[in-house]
């Protein structure tokens, strides 16, 4: 069972890709209200928003690839253990 969960995470079907895809859609839903707030006269909220958004997006993508590497490593370990048990019988 855990092997299939690791394969799912390795293939990118985990939570982080969903979050990376969902955040832009959420912002799109509130785009009019967001634009009114960010682009008020003389406001620099848009700059802070862009920087924060990009930092979170890059951080999420980096975390995703780290999780994929972690999953691949553990799949290899699980496969080695299963192979040893198979050969032991």
C-alpha positions in Angstrom: 0.0 0.0 0.0 2.7 2.5 0.9 4.5 1.7 -2.4 1.6 2.9 -4.4 1.4 6.1 -2.3 5.1 6.7 -3.1 4.5 6.1 -6.8 1.6 8.5 -6.7 3.8 11.2 -5.1 6.7 10.5 -7.5 4.4 10.9 -10.5 3.3 14.3 -9.3 -0.3 13.4 -8.3 0.2 14.7 -4.7 -1.1 17.8 -3.0 1.5 20.3 -4.1 0.7 20.2 -7.8 -3.0 20.7 -7.0 -2.1 23.7 -4.8 0.2 25.2 -7.5 -2.7 24.9 -10.0 -5.4 26.1 -7.7 -3.9 29.3 -6.5 -4.0 31.1 -9.9 -7.6 30.0 -10.3 -8.5 31.3 -6.9 -6.9 34.7 -7.8 -8.8 34.7 -11.1 -12.1 34.3 -9.3 -11.4 37.4 -7.3 -9.5 39.3 -9.9 -11.8 42.4 -10.1 -11.7 42.9 -6.3 -8.0 42.1 -6.2 -7.2 44.6 -8.9 -9.2 47.3 -7.2 -7.3 46.8 -4.0 -3.8 46.3 -5.5 -4.0 49.2 -7.9 -5.3 52.0 -5.7 -3.9 55.4 -6.4 -0.2 55.5 -5.5 -0.4 52.1 -3.8 2.5 49.6 -3.9 0.5 46.7 -2.7 0.7 45.1 -6.2 4.5 44.9 -5.9 4.3 43.2 -2.5 1.7 40.9 -3.8 3.7 39.9 -6.9 6.9 39.3 -4.8 5.0 37.2 -2.2 3.1 35.3 -4.9 6.3 34.4 -6.8 8.2 33.4 -3.7 5.4 31.1 -2.6 5.0 29.6 -6.1 8.8 29.0 -6.5 8.9 27.5 -3.0 6.0 25.2 -3.7 7.5 24.0 -6.9 10.9 23.4 -5.2 9.1 21.5 -2.4 7.3 19.4 -4.9 10.5 18.3 -6.7 12.1 17.6 -3.3 9.1 15.4 -2.5 9.4 13.6 -5.8 13.0 12.8 -5.1 12.1 11.6 -1.6 9.4 9.4 -3.1 11.8 7.9 -5.7 14.4 7.1 -3.0 11.8 5.4 -0.8 10.3 3.4 -3.8 13.8 2.0 -4.5 14.2 1.1 -0.8 10.8 -0.6 -0.7 11.5 -2.5 -4.0 14.8 -3.7 -2.6 13.2 -5.0 0.6 10.4 -6.7 -1.3 13.0 -8.3 -3.6 15.0 -9.6 -0.6 11.9 -11.1 1.0 11.0 -12.7 -2.3 14.4 -14.3 -2.6 14.5 -15.3 1.0 11.5 -17.7 0.6 
